Amino acid sequence: AKPDQLAVICGEQSQTYRELDAQSNRIAHWLRRNGVGAGQRVGICVGRSVHLASFYLGVIKSGAAYVPMDAGYPAERISYILEDSQAPVLMTEACVVQRLQDAGVALPAETRVLRLDDLTTALQDCSDQPLPNQPTADDVLYYVYTSGSTGRPKGAGIYHRGERNLLEWYRNLLQLTDADRVLLISALGFDLTQKNLFIPFCTGAALVIPPFEDYDPDQLADVIAREKISVINCAPSAFYPIAELQQHNGYPFASLRHVVLGGEPIRLNSLKEWFDAPGVNCVLT
């Protein structure tokens, strides 16, 4: 990647690859200073932010595994995942901590908290140089928790080697380049999100994070048109409403090269009018 090329875009804010690397290195040093290392787990529970990727990469660079959680999870679920994962650190923001307090849910006594709101102050004396002893293919990259529909949520570990193989396949399949822009639609605690979050960084492309939490097809269409999104990977039901926005100024979103849909049956008839629209040169995968 080119150091001054955009790596992350979220609304009016952005980070270059140089800035992303420096901030994630500082976070890795902060984590090591607070006793986090290989084999440990770090909870990440933040909303959509330009700093999101640096949180994930900082944990990876520290040698630990991350545990992704949606900031909108019920307080009891957040507390349970932290306790079950035995994460010594929670990376979050003040509004999440306040919501936990309002619900009467206490964080485990030994949990240290790095708040997004305090990031500049917390990292001011941390080095921006990479740590030695980076993780290996046999280390766990992250733990994702099930929905808990059949009982209490259970964490499943995903190893670096598996994620690396997946990303190499995905990059080759889509022929991604540093000119691509990948939109992050899915929920942050969802397994699919982890692939979408990392794949731009494998090619020097840009990760575009919508600056809003709730799904809104009109707002997403605005982002696709404004940021010239070229790759989307989401559930079919999340893309149908976007494909139906024929009156939107950006329709039919000529910048799109690939739309990757999965997780449920695809209704091709719901996409027919979009595919037939002039200017659609997108491959459905």
Residue pairs with C-beta under 8 A, 6 or more apart in sequence:
1 7
1 17
1 178
1 201
1 203
1 204
2 17
2 178
2 204
3 16
3 17
3 18
3 21
4 16
4 17
4 18
5 16
5 17
5 178
5 204
5 206
6 14
6 15
6 16
6 17
6 206
7 15
7 16
7 17
7 19
7 20
7 53
7 200
7 201
7 206
7 207
8 14
8 15
8 20
8 50
8 52
8 53
8 206
8 207
8 208
8 209
9 50
9 181
9 206
9 207
9 208
9 209
9 227
10 48
10 49
10 50
10 52
10 208
10 209
10 210
10 211
11 50
11 211
13 50
13 211
14 50
15 23
15 50
15 51
15 53
15 54
17 204
20 53
20 54
20 57
21 128
22 128
23 51
23 54
23 58
23 123
23 128
24 53
24 54
24 55
24 57
24 58
24 61
25 58
25 61
25 126
25 127
25 128
25 129
25 130
25 131
26 58
26 123
26 126
26 127
26 128
27 54
27 55
27 57
27 58
27 59
27 61
27 62
27 91
27 114
27 123
27 126
28 58
28 59
28 61
28 62
28 130
28 131
29 126
29 127
29 131
30 58
30 114
30 122
30 123
30 126
31 42
31 58
31 59
31 62
31 64
31 89
32 62
32 131
33 126
34 88
34 89
34 112
35 88
36 42
36 59
36 62
36 64
36 88
36 89
37 62
37 63
37 64
38 63
38 64
38 133
38 135
38 139
39 63
39 64
39 139
40 64
40 65
40 87
40 88
41 64
41 65
41 66
41 67
41 85
41 86
41 87
41 88
41 143
42 59
42 62
42 64
42 65
42 66
42 67
42 87
42 88
42 89
42 90
42 91
43 66
43 67
43 69
43 78
43 81
43 82
43 85
43 87
43 89
43 90
43 91
43 92
44 55
44 56
44 59
44 66
44 67
44 68
44 69
44 90
44 91
44 92
44 188
45 69
45 70
45 71
45 73
45 78
45 90
45 91
45 92
45 96
46 52
46 55
46 71
46 91
46 92
46 93
46 96
46 116
46 188
47 71
47 93
47 95
47 213
48 184
48 188
48 209
48 210
48 211
48 212
48 213
49 116
49 209
50 209
51 116
51 119
52 188
52 197
52 209
53 197
53 201
53 207
55 66
55 91
55 116
56 66
56 68
56 197
56 198
57 201
59 65
59 66
59 91
60 66
60 135
60 141
61 130
61 131
61 134
62 131
63 131
63 133
63 134
63 135
63 139
65 139
65 140
65 141
65 142
65 143
65 157
66 141
66 142
66 143
67 81
67 82
67 85
67 87
67 142
67 143
67 144
67 145
67 155
68 142
68 144
68 188
68 189
68 193
68 194
69 77
69 78
69 81
69 145
69 188
69 189
70 187
70 188
70 189
71 92
71 93
71 95
71 96
71 188
71 213
72 213
73 81
73 189
74 103
75 99
75 100
75 102
75 103
75 105
76 103
76 105
77 148
77 153
78 96
78 100
78 105
79 100
79 105
79 106
79 107
79 108
80 152
80 153
81 145
81 153
81 155
82 90
82 107
82 108
82 111
83 108
84 145
84 152
84 153
84 155
85 143
85 155
87 111
88 110
88 111
88 112
89 111
89 112
89 113
89 114
90 107
90 111
90 112
90 113
90 114
91 113
91 114
91 116
92 113
92 114
92 115
92 116
93 115
93 116
93 117
94 115
94 116
94 117
97 107
97 113
97 115
100 106
100 107
107 113
114 122
115 122
135 141
135 160
136 160
137 159
137 160
137 161
137 164
138 159
138 160
138 161
139 159
139 160
140 157
140 158
140 159
140 160
141 158
141 159
141 160
141 162
141 163
141 194
142 157
142 158
142 194
143 155
143 156
143 157
143 158
144 155
144 156
144 158
144 189
144 190
144 191
144 194
145 153
145 154
145 155
145 156
145 189
146 153
146 154
146 156
147 153
148 154
158 191
158 194
163 194
163 195
163 198
166 195
167 195
167 198
167 199
167 202
168 202
170 176
170 195
170 199
171 199
171 202
171 203
173 285
174 231
174 257
174 258
174 260
174 285
176 182
176 199
176 200
176 202
176 203
176 205
176 231
177 203
177 204
177 205
178 203
178 204
178 205
179 205
179 230
180 200
180 203
180 205
180 206
180 230
180 231
180 257
181 200
181 205
181 206
181 208
181 227
181 228
181 229
181 230
181 231
181 255
182 196
182 199
182 200
182 205
182 206
182 207
182 208
182 229
182 230
182 231
182 232
182 233
183 196
183 208
183 210
183 220
183 223
183 224
183 227
183 229
183 231
183 232
184 193
184 196
184 197
184 207
184 208
184 209
184 210
185 196
185 210
185 215
185 220
185 232
185 233
185 234
185 238
186 192
186 193
186 196
186 233
186 234
186 235
186 238
187 193
192 233
192 234
192 235
192 262
192 263
195 233
196 207
196 233
197 207
199 205
199 231
200 206
200 207
201 207
205 231
208 223
208 227
208 229
210 219
210 220
210 223
212 219
215 238
217 241
217 242
217 244
217 245
218 245
218 248
220 242
221 242
221 245
221 248
221 250
221 251
221 253
222 248
222 250
223 229
224 232
224 242
224 250
224 253
224 255
224 256
225 248
225 249
225 250
225 253
225 255
226 250
228 255
229 253
229 255
229 256
230 255
230 256
230 257
230 258
231 256
231 257
231 258
231 259
231 260
232 239
232 256
232 258
232 259
232 260
233 259
233 260
233 261
233 262
234 260
234 261
235 261
235 262
235 263
235 264
236 261
236 262
236 263
236 264
236 265
236 266
236 267
236 270
237 264
239 259
239 261
239 271
240 267
240 270
240 271
242 253
243 252
243 270
243 271
243 273
243 274
244 270
244 273
244 274
245 251
246 252
246 273
246 277
251 277
252 274
252 277
252 278
252 279
252 280
253 280
253 282
254 279
254 280
254 281
256 280
256 281
256 282
257 281
257 282
257 283
258 282
258 283
258 285
259 282
259 283
259 284
259 285
260 285
261 284
261 285
266 284
271 284
274 280
275 284
